[in-house]
């Protein structure tokens, strides 16, 4: 099991906490909580070790379109980058519902 974090500057507020996905084979769980620091902080716990650069690339693509002030927790069990991007988009949509 590997854990790591990345933090980037952010400005847009999210409306509420959001949860999507489940921790299971080839999938992951994402929890978004509104931030207080004008940053987006990604914390990853993953069963797949050695993919930090891949995670970083996914996050950097994500923040180009979603400059959200939030704490994002990801519990992963082998999800592909495409699944990560899909789950992040779903979580942001939920977090911005009013």
N, CA, C and O atoms as a GROMACS GRO file, in nm:
protein
  392
    1UNK      N    1   0.085  -0.118   0.000
    1UNK     CA    2   0.000   0.000   0.000
    1UNK      C    3   0.089   0.123   0.000
    1UNK      O    4   0.186   0.131   0.076
    2UNK      N    5   0.056   0.219  -0.085
    2UNK     CA    6   0.134   0.342  -0.096
    2UNK      C    7   0.042   0.462  -0.073
    2UNK      O    8  -0.074   0.461  -0.116
    3UNK      N    9   0.093   0.564  -0.007
    3UNK     CA   10   0.018   0.689   0.017
    3UNK      C   11   0.105   0.807  -0.021
    3UNK      O   12   0.226   0.807   0.004
    4UNK      N   13   0.043   0.909  -0.082
    4UNK     CA   14   0.115   1.031  -0.118
    4UNK      C   15   0.014   1.142  -0.141
    4UNK      O   16  -0.105   1.116  -0.156
    5UNK      N   17   0.064   1.266  -0.145
    5UNK     CA   18  -0.022   1.384  -0.163
    5UNK      C   19   0.040   1.480  -0.263
    5UNK      O   20   0.162   1.486  -0.278
    6UNK      N   21  -0.046   1.555  -0.329
    6UNK     CA   22  -0.005   1.665  -0.417
    6UNK      C   23  -0.095   1.784  -0.385
    6UNK      O   24  -0.214   1.767  -0.360
    7UNK      N   25  -0.038   1.904  -0.386
    7UNK     CA   26  -0.115   2.026  -0.359
    7UNK      C   27  -0.087   2.127  -0.469
    7UNK      O   28   0.027   2.146  -0.511
    8UNK      N   29  -0.195   2.193  -0.514
    8UNK     CA   30  -0.186   2.294  -0.619
    8UNK      C   31  -0.270   2.416  -0.578
    8UNK      O   32  -0.365   2.400  -0.501
    9UNK      N   33  -0.237   2.536  -0.626
    9UNK     CA   34  -0.320   2.653  -0.598
    9UNK      C   35  -0.458   2.634  -0.663
    9UNK      O   36  -0.471   2.570  -0.767
   10UNK      N   37  -0.560   2.691  -0.599
   10UNK     CA   38  -0.696   2.680  -0.653
   10UNK      C   39  -0.780   2.799  -0.607
   10UNK      O   40  -0.746   2.866  -0.509
   11UNK      N   41  -0.888   2.825  -0.679
   11UNK     CA   42  -0.969   2.943  -0.648
   11UNK      C   43  -1.119   2.915  -0.637
   11UNK      O   44  -1.185   2.973  -0.551
   12UNK      N   45  -1.174   2.829  -0.721
   12UNK     CA   46  -1.319   2.809  -0.726
   12UNK      C   47  -1.368   2.727  -0.607
   12UNK      O   48  -1.308   2.626  -0.570
   13UNK      N   49  -1.477   2.773  -0.549
   13UNK     CA   50  -1.536   2.703  -0.435
   13UNK      C   51  -1.626   2.589  -0.484
   13UNK      O   52  -1.685   2.598  -0.592
   14UNK      N   53  -1.636   2.484  -0.405
   14UNK     CA   54  -1.736   2.379  -0.431
   14UNK      C   55  -1.848   2.395  -0.329
   14UNK      O   56  -1.824   2.443  -0.218
   15UNK      N   57  -1.969   2.356  -0.366
   15UNK     CA   58  -2.086   2.379  -0.283
   15UNK      C   59  -2.097   2.288  -0.162
   15UNK      O   60  -2.146   2.328  -0.057
   16UNK      N   61  -2.050   2.162  -0.178
   16UNK     CA   62  -2.073   2.065  -0.072
   16UNK      C   63  -1.975   1.949  -0.083
   16UNK      O   64  -1.901   1.937  -0.180
   17UNK      N   65  -1.978   1.864   0.017
   17UNK     CA   66  -1.898   1.741   0.019
   17UNK      C   67  -1.956   1.646  -0.085
   17UNK      O   68  -2.076   1.647  -0.112
   18UNK      N   69  -1.870   1.563  -0.144
   18UNK     CA   70  -1.916   1.466  -0.244
   18UNK      C   71  -1.840   1.335  -0.228
   18UNK      O   72  -1.726   1.332  -0.183
   19UNK      N   73  -1.908   1.227  -0.266
   19UNK     CA   74  -1.849   1.092  -0.259
   19UNK      C   75  -1.894   1.016  -0.384
   19UNK      O   76  -2.011   1.019  -0.421
   20UNK      N   77  -1.798   0.949  -0.447
   20UNK     CA   78  -1.833   0.867  -0.563
   20UNK      C   79  -1.741   0.745  -0.569
   20UNK      O   80  -1.627   0.750  -0.521
   21UNK      N   81  -1.790   0.639  -0.627
   21UNK     CA   82  -1.712   0.517  -0.646
   21UNK      C   83  -1.703   0.431  -0.521
   21UNK      O   84  -1.749   0.468  -0.413
   22UNK      N   85  -1.641   0.316  -0.541
   22UNK     CA   86  -1.618   0.221  -0.432
   22UNK      C   87  -1.477   0.166  -0.447
   22UNK      O   88  -1.423   0.159  -0.558
   23UNK      N   89  -1.418   0.128  -0.336
   23UNK     CA   90  -1.286   0.067  -0.342
   23UNK      C   91  -1.308  -0.080  -0.376
   23UNK      O   92  -1.359  -0.156  -0.294
   24UNK      N   93  -1.269  -0.119  -0.495
   24UNK     CA   94  -1.284  -0.256  -0.540
   24UNK      C   95  -1.194  -0.279  -0.659
   24UNK      O   96  -1.135  -0.184  -0.711
   25UNK      N   97  -1.183  -0.399  -0.701
   25UNK     CA   98  -1.093  -0.437  -0.809
   25UNK      C   99  -1.110  -0.346  -0.930
   25UNK      O  100  -1.218  -0.342  -0.990
   26UNK      N  101  -1.006  -0.275  -0.967
   26UNK     CA  102  -1.008  -0.189  -1.085
   26UNK      C  103  -1.087  -0.061  -1.068
   26UNK      O  104  -1.116   0.007  -1.166
   27UNK      N  105  -1.122  -0.024  -0.946
   27UNK     CA  106  -1.201   0.096  -0.923
   27UNK      C  107  -1.141   0.175  -0.807
   27UNK      O  108  -1.038   0.137  -0.751
   28UNK      N  109  -1.205   0.285  -0.772
   28UNK     CA  110  -1.160   0.368  -0.663
   28UNK      C  111  -1.273   0.451  -0.607
   28UNK      O  112  -1.378   0.466  -0.669
   29UNK      N  113  -1.249   0.504  -0.489
   29UNK     CA  114  -1.343   0.591  -0.419
   29UNK      C  115  -1.282   0.730  -0.414
   29UNK      O  116  -1.162   0.745  -0.388
   30UNK      N  117  -1.365   0.831  -0.438
   30UNK     CA  118  -1.320   0.970  -0.429
   30UNK      C  119  -1.412   1.046  -0.335
   30UNK      O  120  -1.534   1.039  -0.346
   31UNK      N  121  -1.350   1.120  -0.244
   31UNK     CA  122  -1.424   1.204  -0.150
   31UNK      C  123  -1.371   1.347  -0.169
   31UNK      O  124  -1.251   1.371  -0.160
   32UNK      N  125  -1.462   1.440  -0.196
   32UNK     CA  126  -1.426   1.582  -0.209
   32UNK      C  127  -1.488   1.656  -0.092
   32UNK      O  128  -1.606   1.641  -0.061
   33UNK      N  129  -1.406   1.737  -0.026
   33UNK     CA  130  -1.453   1.823   0.082
   33UNK      C  131  -1.414   1.966   0.049
   33UNK      O  132  -1.302   1.991   0.004
   34UNK      N  133  -1.505   2.061   0.071
   34UNK     CA  134  -1.470   2.200   0.045
   34UNK      C  135  -1.342   2.240   0.120
   34UNK      O  136  -1.322   2.202   0.235
   35UNK      N  137  -1.257   2.316   0.052
   35UNK     CA  138  -1.130   2.356   0.111
   35UNK      C  139  -1.137   2.489   0.184
   35UNK      O  140  -1.236   2.562   0.174
   36UNK      N  141  -1.032   2.518   0.257
   36UNK     CA  142  -1.022   2.643   0.332
   36UNK      C  143  -0.893   2.717   0.303
   36UNK      O  144  -0.872   2.827   0.354
   37UNK      N  145  -0.805   2.659   0.222
   37UNK     CA  146  -0.671   2.713   0.202
   37UNK      C  147  -0.645   2.771   0.064
   37UNK      O  148  -0.532   2.810   0.035
   38UNK      N  149  -0.746   2.778  -0.023
   38UNK     CA  150  -0.726   2.823  -0.162
   38UNK      C  151  -0.628   2.732  -0.236
   38UNK      O  152  -0.547   2.777  -0.316
   39UNK      N  153  -0.639   2.602  -0.206
   39UNK     CA  154  -0.560   2.500  -0.274
   39UNK      C  155  -0.650   2.380  -0.300
   39UNK      O  156  -0.756   2.365  -0.240
   40UNK      N  157  -0.604   2.297  -0.391
   40UNK     CA  158  -0.664   2.164  -0.405
   40UNK      C  159  -0.556   2.066  -0.361
   40UNK      O  160  -0.444   2.066  -0.412
   41UNK      N  161  -0.592   1.984  -0.264
   41UNK     CA  162  -0.499   1.885  -0.210
   41UNK      C  163  -0.551   1.746  -0.243
   41UNK      O  164  -0.661   1.709  -0.202
   42UNK      N  165  -0.472   1.671  -0.315
   42UNK     CA  166  -0.504   1.533  -0.349
   42UNK      C  167  -0.428   1.442  -0.254
   42UNK      O  168  -0.305   1.451  -0.245
   43UNK      N  169  -0.496   1.355  -0.185
   43UNK     CA  170  -0.433   1.253  -0.102
   43UNK      C  171  -0.473   1.118  -0.157
   43UNK      O  172  -0.592   1.087  -0.167
   44UNK      N  173  -0.374   1.039  -0.194
   44UNK     CA  174  -0.400   0.909  -0.258
   44UNK      C  175  -0.350   0.797  -0.168
   44UNK      O  176  -0.240   0.801  -0.115
   45UNK      N  177  -0.435   0.696  -0.153
   45UNK     CA  178  -0.397   0.569  -0.092
   45UNK      C  179  -0.424   0.463  -0.198
   45UNK      O  180  -0.538   0.446  -0.241
   46UNK      N  181  -0.320   0.393  -0.240
   46UNK     CA  182  -0.336   0.300  -0.352
   46UNK      C  183  -0.269   0.166  -0.325
   46UNK      O  184  -0.167   0.158  -0.258
   47UNK      N  185  -0.329   0.062  -0.379
   47UNK     CA  186  -0.271  -0.072  -0.372
   47UNK      C  187  -0.165  -0.092  -0.480
   47UNK      O  188  -0.088  -0.188  -0.473
   48UNK      N  189  -0.162  -0.004  -0.579
   48UNK     CA  190  -0.066  -0.014  -0.691
   48UNK      C  191   0.050   0.080  -0.667
   48UNK      O  192   0.034   0.202  -0.674
   49UNK      N  193   0.165   0.026  -0.638
   49UNK     CA  194   0.281   0.108  -0.607
   49UNK      C  195   0.360   0.145  -0.733
   49UNK      O  196   0.361   0.070  -0.831
   50UNK      N  197   0.426   0.262  -0.728
   50UNK     CA  198   0.516   0.302  -0.835
   50UNK      C  199   0.454   0.384  -0.946
   50UNK      O  200   0.515   0.399  -1.052
   51UNK      N  201   0.334   0.438  -0.925
   51UNK     CA  202   0.267   0.513  -1.031
   51UNK      C  203   0.247   0.661  -0.996
   51UNK      O  204   0.155   0.724  -1.048
   52UNK      N  205   0.331   0.717  -0.910
   52UNK     CA  206   0.314   0.857  -0.868
   52UNK      C  207   0.318   0.954  -0.985
   52UNK      O  208   0.242   1.051  -0.986
   53UNK      N  209   0.404   0.932  -1.082
   53UNK     CA  210   0.411   1.023  -1.197
   53UNK      C  211   0.283   1.018  -1.281
   53UNK      O  212   0.239   1.119  -1.335
   54UNK      N  213   0.223   0.901  -1.292
   54UNK     CA  214   0.096   0.888  -1.364
   54UNK      C  215  -0.014   0.963  -1.291
   54UNK      O  216  -0.091   1.036  -1.353
   55UNK      N  217  -0.021   0.946  -1.159
   55UNK     CA  218  -0.119   1.019  -1.078
   55UNK      C  219  -0.099   1.170  -1.096
   55UNK      O  220  -0.196   1.243  -1.116
   56UNK      N  221   0.024   1.215  -1.089
   56UNK     CA  222   0.054   1.358  -1.101
   56UNK      C  223   0.004   1.411  -1.236
   56UNK      O  224  -0.052   1.520  -1.242
   57UNK      N  225   0.026   1.337  -1.343
   57UNK     CA  226  -0.021   1.379  -1.476
   57UNK      C  227  -0.173   1.389  -1.481
   57UNK      O  228  -0.227   1.483  -1.539
   58UNK      N  229  -0.242   1.293  -1.421
   58UNK     CA  230  -0.389   1.297  -1.417
   58UNK      C  231  -0.436   1.420  -1.340
   58UNK      O  232  -0.528   1.489  -1.385
   59UNK      N  233  -0.375   1.449  -1.226
   59UNK     CA  234  -0.414   1.564  -1.146
   59UNK      C  235  -0.386   1.695  -1.218
   59UNK      O  236  -0.467   1.788  -1.211
   60UNK      N  237  -0.274   1.704  -1.287
   60UNK     CA  238  -0.242   1.827  -1.358
   60UNK      C  239  -0.340   1.853  -1.473
   60UNK      O  240  -0.374   1.968  -1.500
   61UNK      N  241  -0.385   1.748  -1.539
   61UNK     CA  242  -0.489   1.764  -1.643
   61UNK      C  243  -0.620   1.807  -1.577
   61UNK      O  244  -0.691   1.893  -1.630
   62UNK      N  245  -0.653   1.747  -1.464
   62UNK     CA  246  -0.777   1.777  -1.393
   62UNK      C  247  -0.784   1.925  -1.353
   62UNK      O  248  -0.887   1.989  -1.375
   63UNK      N  249  -0.676   1.979  -1.295
   63UNK     CA  250  -0.683   2.116  -1.244
   63UNK      C  251  -0.690   2.221  -1.354
   63UNK      O  252  -0.730   2.335  -1.329
   64UNK      N  253  -0.651   2.186  -1.475
   64UNK     CA  254  -0.666   2.279  -1.587
   64UNK      C  255  -0.813   2.315  -1.607
   64UNK      O  256  -0.846   2.428  -1.640
   65UNK      N  257  -0.901   2.218  -1.587
   65UNK     CA  258  -1.045   2.237  -1.609
   65UNK      C  259  -1.124   2.255  -1.479
   65UNK      O  260  -1.237   2.303  -1.483
   66UNK      N  261  -1.066   2.217  -1.366
   66UNK     CA  262  -1.139   2.218  -1.239
   66UNK      C  263  -1.052   2.281  -1.130
   66UNK      O  264  -0.995   2.211  -1.047
   67UNK      N  265  -1.044   2.410  -1.132
   67UNK     CA  266  -0.962   2.486  -1.038
   67UNK      C  267  -1.038   2.499  -0.906
   67UNK      O  268  -1.079   2.608  -0.868
   68UNK      N  269  -1.058   2.386  -0.837
   68UNK     CA  270  -1.144   2.388  -0.719
   68UNK      C  271  -1.064   2.389  -0.589
   68UNK      O  272  -0.963   2.320  -0.574
   69UNK      N  273  -1.112   2.470  -0.496
   69UNK     CA  274  -1.056   2.480  -0.363
   69UNK      C  275  -1.115   2.365  -0.281
   69UNK      O  276  -1.227   2.375  -0.232
   70UNK      N  277  -1.038   2.254  -0.267
   70UNK     CA  278  -1.094   2.136  -0.204
   70UNK      C  279  -0.986   2.042  -0.153
   70UNK      O  280  -0.870   2.050  -0.193
   71UNK      N  281  -1.029   1.955  -0.065
   71UNK     CA  282  -0.946   1.842  -0.021
   71UNK      C  283  -1.005   1.719  -0.088
   71UNK      O  284  -1.122   1.686  -0.067
   72UNK      N  285  -0.925   1.649  -0.168
   72UNK     CA  286  -0.973   1.532  -0.242
   72UNK      C  287  -0.898   1.410  -0.193
   72UNK      O  288  -0.775   1.402  -0.203
   73UNK      N  289  -0.972   1.315  -0.140
   73UNK     CA  290  -0.915   1.190  -0.091
   73UNK      C  291  -0.951   1.080  -0.188
   73UNK      O  292  -1.067   1.064  -0.226
   74UNK      N  293  -0.850   1.004  -0.229
   74UNK     CA  294  -0.871   0.896  -0.325
   74UNK      C  295  -0.820   0.766  -0.263
   74UNK      O  296  -0.704   0.755  -0.223
   75UNK      N  297  -0.909   0.668  -0.256
   75UNK     CA  298  -0.875   0.533  -0.212
   75UNK      C  299  -0.886   0.442  -0.333
   75UNK      O  300  -0.995   0.418  -0.384
   76UNK      N  301  -0.772   0.393  -0.380
   76UNK     CA  302  -0.763   0.325  -0.508
   76UNK      C  303  -0.732   0.176  -0.493
   76UNK      O  304  -0.659   0.133  -0.404
   77UNK      N  305  -0.791   0.099  -0.584
   77UNK     CA  306  -0.760  -0.044  -0.592
   77UNK      C  307  -0.734  -0.082  -0.737
   77UNK      O  308  -0.797  -0.173  -0.791
   78UNK      N  309  -0.638  -0.011  -0.800
   78UNK     CA  310  -0.595  -0.046  -0.934
   78UNK      C  311  -0.672   0.018  -1.048
   78UNK      O  312  -0.677  -0.038  -1.157
   79UNK      N  313  -0.731   0.135  -1.026
   79UNK     CA  314  -0.804   0.202  -1.133
   79UNK      C  315  -0.709   0.255  -1.239
   79UNK      O  316  -0.597   0.294  -1.209
   80UNK      N  317  -0.755   0.255  -1.363
   80UNK     CA  318  -0.677   0.312  -1.473
   80UNK      C  319  -0.690   0.465  -1.472
   80UNK      O  320  -0.782   0.517  -1.409
   81UNK      N  321  -0.601   0.537  -1.539
   81UNK     CA  322  -0.613   0.683  -1.545
   81UNK      C  323  -0.749   0.730  -1.599
   81UNK      O  324  -0.801   0.831  -1.553
   82UNK      N  325  -0.805   0.657  -1.694
   82UNK     CA  326  -0.937   0.694  -1.746
   82UNK      C  327  -1.046   0.684  -1.641
   82UNK      O  328  -1.133   0.771  -1.634
   83UNK      N  329  -1.041   0.582  -1.560
   83UNK     CA  330  -1.139   0.566  -1.452
   83UNK      C  331  -1.119   0.676  -1.348
   83UNK      O  332  -1.217   0.730  -1.295
   84UNK      N  333  -0.996   0.708  -1.317
   84UNK     CA  334  -0.968   0.816  -1.221
   84UNK      C  335  -1.028   0.946  -1.271
   84UNK      O  336  -1.096   1.016  -1.195
   85UNK      N  337  -1.005   0.979  -1.397
   85UNK     CA  338  -1.060   1.103  -1.454
   85UNK      C  339  -1.212   1.104  -1.452
   85UNK      O  340  -1.273   1.206  -1.419
   86UNK      N  341  -1.274   0.993  -1.485
   86UNK     CA  342  -1.420   0.982  -1.482
   86UNK      C  343  -1.474   1.002  -1.341
   86UNK      O  344  -1.568   1.079  -1.321
   87UNK      N  345  -1.416   0.935  -1.243
   87UNK     CA  346  -1.462   0.948  -1.104
   87UNK      C  347  -1.441   1.090  -1.052
   87UNK      O  348  -1.525   1.142  -0.979
   88UNK      N  349  -1.328   1.153  -1.088
   88UNK     CA  350  -1.307   1.292  -1.046
   88UNK      C  351  -1.415   1.383  -1.104
   88UNK      O  352  -1.469   1.468  -1.033
   89UNK      N  353  -1.447   1.366  -1.231
   89UNK     CA  354  -1.552   1.447  -1.294
   89UNK      C  355  -1.686   1.424  -1.226
   89UNK      O  356  -1.760   1.520  -1.203
   90UNK      N  357  -1.719   1.300  -1.194
   90UNK     CA  358  -1.844   1.270  -1.124
   90UNK      C  359  -1.848   1.337  -0.988
   90UNK      O  360  -1.950   1.396  -0.950
   91UNK      N  361  -1.739   1.329  -0.914
   91UNK     CA  362  -1.734   1.388  -0.780
   91UNK      C  363  -1.748   1.540  -0.785
   91UNK      O  364  -1.818   1.598  -0.702
   92UNK      N  365  -1.684   1.605  -0.883
   92UNK     CA  366  -1.696   1.750  -0.896
   92UNK      C  367  -1.840   1.788  -0.929
   92UNK      O  368  -1.892   1.886  -0.875
   93UNK      N  369  -1.904   1.713  -1.016
   93UNK     CA  370  -2.044   1.741  -1.050
   93UNK      C  371  -2.132   1.733  -0.925
   93UNK      O  372  -2.217   1.819  -0.904
   94UNK      N  373  -2.113   1.632  -0.844
   94UNK     CA  374  -2.190   1.617  -0.720
   94UNK      C  375  -2.159   1.731  -0.624
   94UNK      O  376  -2.250   1.788  -0.562
   95UNK      N  377  -2.030   1.766  -0.610
   95UNK     CA  378  -1.991   1.871  -0.516
   95UNK      C  379  -2.044   2.008  -0.554
   95UNK      O  380  -2.056   2.095  -0.469
   96UNK      N  381  -2.076   2.027  -0.681
   96UNK     CA  382  -2.127   2.157  -0.727
   96UNK      C  383  -2.278   2.163  -0.739
   96UNK      O  384  -2.332   2.266  -0.780
   97UNK      N  385  -2.349   2.056  -0.704
   97UNK     CA  386  -2.494   2.058  -0.705
   97UNK      C  387  -2.544   2.146  -0.591
   97UNK      O  388  -2.484   2.149  -0.483
   98UNK      N  389  -2.652   2.215  -0.616
   98UNK     CA  390  -2.707   2.301  -0.509
   98UNK      C  391  -2.840   2.252  -0.463
   98UNK      O  392  -2.901   2.312  -0.374
   0.00000   0.00000   0.00000
